Amino acid sequence: MKVLVTGAAGFIGFHVARRLAGTKKCEVLGVDNLSDYYDVELKRARVAALNQFAERIEPAAGGAKAKPFETFRFLQADFADAEKFAGLVAYFKPDYVVHLGAQPGVRYSMENPAAYTRANLDGFSSVLEACRRTPPKHVVFASSSSVYGAAAKPPFREDDNTDQPVSFYGATKKANELMAYSYAHNHRLNITGLRFFTVYGPWGRPDMAPTLFARAICEGKPLKLFNAGKNLRDFTYVDDIVDGVVKVLLYPTAESTTPPDSAPTDRPMRIFNLGHHRPVETVLFVKMLEQLLGKPAQIELLPPQPGDMFETCADLSRIHAAIAFAPKVPLEEGLKRFVEWFREYYRL
């Protein structure tokens, strides 16, 4: 089968593409524009690691109709370029699309909202329209726990009110869900959105808490904890996230019974939480890093940061019922794996 993964040089996209290519049963096309929001060399290193999976698979004996395929290919391209991306999808004809490309970062969205409009709104519109023209079996896209905002109370449930996101980043992800619904409703696309909860692990982004904290500890620099470190986060190990993405991808929404020539009707468009359901105070997270790194942190306690949510916690009832998803990696083990990668990659 053919799978198109956007954001393949990003943190989660890299891990998803690697898992799919590693099965040697998929032809994976990874797309990323290698934006300079953070260190491009890290993105290039991820692509180099993925290229190790670029293997040509020959058909089995007797499979005369089977064609050889490459398990992974990478293309530097901007999915927000609507016509070019639509042409790419039409040429590749993916069976499945995993849209993980986006402009990330809650705090940066307060400083540069235009970047989020381009990548998360124009870009997602481009992806949906390309899939309308060349429909895959299933489209899975990344939403975020940031959509819950001020109105929701933990544990967050998919049916909670999401009309009050406290960051512009969260607002763009909420908009993505509404855009996806309209395409599922009007164009009969199978679409699933996944609300990720504080993903961490090897190859993580340098602007995220694990890397920022670990670097500050290793270099003996002040480590800033907003809201005096009392914020609670549902830290979810990246391998658990990948498990959820891949399982959801292979089980599209139920087929519509509406005749093709009839008026549009509601087509199932699913939203799932994908988290760990074990919130931890950020100050405790830092203490765990101190133990693993063998150095004390120089902690600087600060007031709450605009756009930050006090607590995130995923209710996993819906996704467990749908695909029997349950996180497997505890924070203690996940942080250990992260620190091992961090020391090796950054030589600290």
Secondary structure, 3 states (H helix, E strand, C coil): CEEEEECCCCHHHHHHHHHHHHCCCCEEEEEECCCCCCCHHHHHHHHHHHHCCCCEECCCCCCCCCCCEECEEEEECCCCCHHHHHHHHHHHCCCEEEECCCCCCCCHHHHCHHHHHHHHHHHHHHHHHHHHHCCCCEEEEEEEHHHCCCCCCCCECCCCCCCCCCCHHHHHHHHHHHHHHHHHHHHCCCEEEEEECCEECCCCCCCCHHHHHHHHHHHCCEEEEHHHHCCEECCEEHHHHHHHHHHHHCCCCCCCCCCCCCCCCCCCEEEEEECCCCCEEHHHHHHHHHHHHCCCCEEEECCCCCCCCCECCECCHHHHHHHCCCCCCCHHHHHHHHHHHHHHHHCC
